[in-house]
Amino acid sequence: MTEKAFGRKAVSMLQQRFYHLCFRLLIIVIFPVVLTVIACQKTSEKPKTSNVPADSTYFQDQVHTEFAEGFQIEYHNNYKLLEILKPFQDKVDTLRYALVPRELKGKVDVEGARAIPIPIRSMVASSTTHIGLLEMLEANEVLSGMVGAEYVYSSKVRKGIESGEIMSLKQGEINKEKVLELNPDLLMISGGQSSQFDNYRVLIESGINILVNSEWLETTPLGKAEWVKVMAALLNKEKVANKKFDAVVARYNKLKAATDTVSQKPMIINSMPYKGAWFVSAGDSFAAQFLKDAGADYPWLDTEGTGGLRKSFEVVYEQGLEADIWLNPGSAQTKEDILAKDSRFKEFKALKTGEIYNNNKRLHPSGGNDYWESGVVNPDILLADLIKILHPQIVPDHQLYYYQKIK
């Protein structure tokens, strides 16, 4: 009995070993096959897509900010999100615009953003700097109205105004009736005080798209120029903007690098006193950045502030006695104009040596100054002008474009 029981036990153990071996073979052989089948099934499945309308748009050409701090643009499947980060001088309150292709008008709703159909076909500009942005993109044809038309320098735009193709609107409070008559795709305004935005409520409620352009609040020359990308996004001209802006940046940086090693930096004062006070550019302003990049010794370069500093006449006068160069003395075009303001200026070193320059070389008889028009998108030319004044040996072949010597 014991031998039989032992025999059954041995057989049972052999069977268990056999079953265990078979199970291991199944794992080794069959499991990889199962994994392969699953993988094939997954690869054969179509990838899931987001819930995007069938007629969505892919924006092949895009722009992104490098220097500007006042705006940013994001690209989505069927719209561009433009955010003006600091639209007003006295208030930080982001304005959001959804730039939607015309063929998708009414089909795209972006929460918290005002929709603007693009590309815009007509626009009313409220500042001559807006002309500079349009001309860089070769898009003057969209300009249908101009506020302060008498201050325009561009010959092309002036012809349009004279022929009636571009409506002339007086400087000051905008004529709402004329804007409604034009019914433009866009009214571009310059951000000032936030309370001024209320003046456009009637137009907004009437369906006129208002976009705030705050390029003037930028603190660097390249930051101001980069606002051409905002105009490009409105016109679907990103490719043109990138090409032209990149070229400006390359030229600007090359000029700036050439001044980094200068040993002698001429001392500069700027502007002209007004009613007993002398406003000079603060150290963080774009004007001061120009002077720094041009290799100037500027008395207020280390001060804080992005606008103007109010100084007493006496404080700046003391600096003027020793300054090598005097820039932008108001609207003066001759030394006599300067001395007519105050005869004490005859003691200034710059007046004695004739080193006085003003940014009014390209001035239209009606008052339009191209410095404030195309100058915004040509910081490289402005920098070249300043270097020509300060360090002429660096740019021997450059001819002053925006600046001229006061005689």
Buried (B, 14 or more C-beta within 10 A) or exposed (E): EEEEEEEEEEEEEEEEEEEEEEEEEEEEEEEEEEEEEEEEEEEEEEEEEEEEEEEBBEBEBBBEBEBBBBBBBEBBEBBBBBBBBBBBBEEEEEBEBBBBBEEBEEEBEBEEBBBBBBBBBBBBBBBBBBBBBBBBBEBBEBBBBBBBBBBBBBEBBBEBBEEEEBBBBEEEEBBBEBBBEBEBBBBBBBBBEBEBBEEBEEBBEEEBBBBBBBBBBBBBBBBBBBBBBBBBBBBBBBEBBBEBBEEBBEBBBEBBEBBEEBEEBBBBBBBBBEEEEBBBBBBBBBBBBBBBBBBBBBBBBEBEBBBBBEBEBEEBBEBBEEBBBBBBBBEBBEBEBBBEBEEEBEEBBBBEEEBBBBBBBBBBEEEBBBBBBBBBBBBBBBBBBBBBBBBEEBBEEBEBBBBBEBE
